[in-house]
Amino acid sequence: MNSIEQVLIALRRVIRATDLHSKHLAKTTGLTAPQILLLQTIKTKGDVTIGEIANEMSLSQATVTTIIDRLEKRGFVYRVRSQEDKRKVHACLTESALGVLKGAPIPLQDHFARQFSDLQEWEQTMIISSLQRIAKMMDAQHIDASPVLDIGTLDRQSTTVDNSEATAEKNQPLITE
């Protein structure tokens, strides 16, 4: 097997691992990876505003708002206006959200982050450099991406998609094994 094939196989494995983990999360919790990470962020940070969540997760406020809207509709999150500053709105978890988080598998990026942090600094630098070079080689260096391991848009609905979304997904190019 030549070097190009080895690289492509490794990339495919990363994509598949991300996809399989996303499907596992959806099956076990009914939520997407970004939704789980957002709930975990609220749990960890406590009394937190939408802007603070966006900063913590390195997402736009619009994306966080859309995710929270969906979680609110499902009864996992509610909003409370700040008593000190009426311009601020805080996101809070419901008991249902806490229950889901207890049974949720560890997000793939948490697993990755633990192992990555165990590497020596030079190894981390080599991996970062290599991945940045690969992104450039694939003309992907300008694609907007957040540090969330998930397939698709981050503010999508989880397992329940309406017909227009299902049709749109069918029309997306597929990567086959």
C-alpha positions as CSV (number, residue, x, y, z in Angstrom):
1,M,0.0,0.0,0.0
2,N,1.5,3.4,-1.0
3,S,1.7,6.5,1.2
4,I,-1.3,8.3,-0.4
5,E,-3.5,5.3,0.3
6,Q,-2.3,5.1,3.9
7,V,-3.2,8.8,4.4
8,L,-6.6,8.4,2.8
9,I,-7.4,5.4,4.9
10,A,-6.4,7.2,8.1
11,L,-8.6,10.2,7.1
12,R,-11.5,7.9,6.3
13,R,-11.1,6.2,9.7
14,V,-11.3,9.6,11.4
15,I,-14.4,10.5,9.5
16,R,-16.0,7.1,10.1
17,A,-15.1,7.2,13.8
18,T,-16.7,10.6,14.1
19,D,-19.8,9.5,12.2
20,L,-20.2,6.3,14.2
21,H,-19.8,8.1,17.5
22,S,-22.4,10.7,16.4
23,K,-24.8,7.9,15.5
24,H,-24.2,6.2,18.8
25,L,-24.9,9.5,20.7
26,A,-28.1,10.0,18.8
27,K,-29.2,6.4,19.4
28,T,-28.4,6.4,23.2
29,T,-29.4,10.0,24.0
30,G,-31.5,11.3,21.1
31,L,-29.1,14.3,20.9
32,T,-26.2,15.4,18.7
33,A,-22.6,15.8,19.9
34,P,-22.9,19.6,19.9
35,Q,-26.1,19.4,21.9
36,I,-24.5,17.1,24.5
37,L,-21.4,19.3,24.6
38,L,-23.6,22.4,25.1
39,L,-25.5,20.7,28.0
40,Q,-22.2,19.7,29.6
41,T,-20.9,23.3,29.2
42,I,-24.0,24.6,31.0
43,K,-23.7,21.9,33.7
44,T,-20.0,22.7,34.2
45,K,-20.3,26.5,34.1
46,G,-23.5,26.8,36.0
47,D,-25.2,30.2,35.7
48,V,-24.1,31.0,32.1
49,T,-25.2,33.4,29.3
50,I,-25.5,32.4,25.7
51,G,-22.4,34.5,24.9
52,E,-20.4,32.7,27.6
53,I,-21.4,29.4,26.2
54,A,-20.5,30.5,22.6
55,N,-17.0,31.6,23.9
56,E,-16.5,28.4,25.9
57,M,-17.4,26.2,22.9
58,S,-15.8,28.4,20.2
59,L,-19.1,28.7,18.4
60,S,-21.1,31.7,17.1
61,Q,-23.8,33.1,19.3
62,A,-26.3,32.3,16.5
63,T,-25.3,28.6,16.4
64,V,-25.6,28.4,20.2
65,T,-29.0,30.1,20.1
66,T,-30.3,27.7,17.5
67,I,-29.0,24.7,19.5
68,I,-30.6,26.1,22.7
69,D,-33.9,26.7,20.9
70,R,-34.0,23.0,19.9
71,L,-33.0,21.9,23.4
72,E,-35.6,24.2,24.9
73,K,-38.4,22.7,22.7
74,R,-37.4,19.2,23.9
75,G,-37.5,20.3,27.6
76,F,-33.8,20.1,28.3
77,V,-33.0,23.8,28.7
78,Y,-34.9,26.9,29.9
79,R,-33.9,30.5,29.8
80,V,-33.9,33.0,32.7
81,R,-33.4,36.7,32.4
82,S,-30.6,38.0,34.8
83,Q,-31.8,39.8,37.9
84,E,-28.7,42.0,37.9
85,D,-28.7,42.9,34.2
86,K,-32.0,42.5,32.3
87,R,-30.1,42.5,29.0
88,K,-28.5,39.1,29.9
89,V,-30.3,35.8,29.5
90,H,-29.0,32.7,31.2
91,A,-29.4,29.1,30.0
92,C,-30.3,26.5,32.7
93,L,-30.6,22.7,32.6
94,T,-33.8,20.8,33.4
95,E,-33.9,17.6,35.4
96,S,-34.4,15.8,32.1
97,A,-31.1,17.2,30.8
98,L,-29.3,16.1,33.9
99,G,-30.7,12.6,33.5
100,V,-29.6,12.4,29.9
101,L,-26.1,13.6,30.8
102,K,-25.7,10.9,33.4
103,G,-26.3,8.2,30.9
104,A,-24.6,9.8,27.9
105,P,-21.4,8.3,26.6
106,I,-18.2,10.4,26.8
107,P,-18.0,12.7,23.7
108,L,-15.4,11.6,21.2
109,Q,-13.5,14.8,21.5
110,D,-13.1,14.4,25.3
111,H,-11.6,11.0,24.7
112,F,-9.3,12.5,22.0
113,A,-8.4,15.5,24.2
114,R,-7.3,13.3,27.1
115,Q,-5.0,11.2,24.9
116,F,-3.7,14.2,23.0
117,S,-2.8,16.0,26.2
118,D,-0.8,12.9,27.3
119,L,1.5,13.4,24.2
120,Q,4.7,15.3,24.5
121,E,4.6,18.8,23.2
122,W,6.7,18.0,20.1
123,E,4.2,15.2,19.2
124,Q,1.3,17.6,19.6
125,T,3.0,20.2,17.4
126,M,3.7,17.6,14.7
127,I,0.1,16.4,14.6
128,I,-1.3,20.0,14.5
129,S,1.2,20.9,11.7
130,S,0.3,17.8,9.7
131,L,-3.4,18.2,10.0
132,Q,-3.2,21.9,9.0
133,R,-1.1,20.9,6.0
134,I,-3.7,18.2,5.1
135,A,-6.5,20.8,5.4
136,K,-4.6,23.1,3.0
137,M,-3.8,20.3,0.6
138,M,-7.6,19.6,0.4
139,D,-8.4,23.3,-0.1
140,A,-10.2,23.2,3.2
141,Q,-8.1,25.8,5.2
142,H,-10.8,28.5,4.7
143,I,-13.7,26.3,5.7
144,D,-15.3,27.6,8.9
145,A,-15.1,24.9,11.6
146,S,-15.4,24.8,15.3
147,P,-13.6,22.5,17.7
148,V,-16.5,20.0,17.9
149,L,-16.1,16.5,16.5
150,D,-19.3,15.9,14.6
151,I,-20.5,15.4,11.1
152,G,-22.8,17.9,9.4
153,T,-23.9,21.3,10.7
154,L,-23.6,21.8,14.4
155,D,-27.1,23.3,14.9
156,R,-29.0,20.6,13.1
157,Q,-31.7,18.6,14.8
158,S,-30.7,15.2,16.1
159,T,-32.6,12.0,15.1
160,T,-35.8,13.6,14.1
161,V,-35.6,15.3,10.8
162,D,-38.5,16.7,8.8
163,N,-38.9,15.7,5.1
164,S,-37.2,18.8,3.7
165,E,-34.1,18.1,5.8
166,A,-34.2,14.4,4.9
167,T,-34.4,15.3,1.2
168,A,-31.6,17.8,1.5
169,E,-29.4,15.1,3.2
170,K,-30.2,12.6,0.4
171,N,-28.9,15.1,-2.1
172,Q,-25.5,15.5,-0.3
173,P,-22.5,13.7,-1.7
174,L,-21.8,10.5,0.1
175,I,-18.4,9.1,1.0
176,T,-18.5,5.3,0.6
177,E,-16.2,2.8,2.1
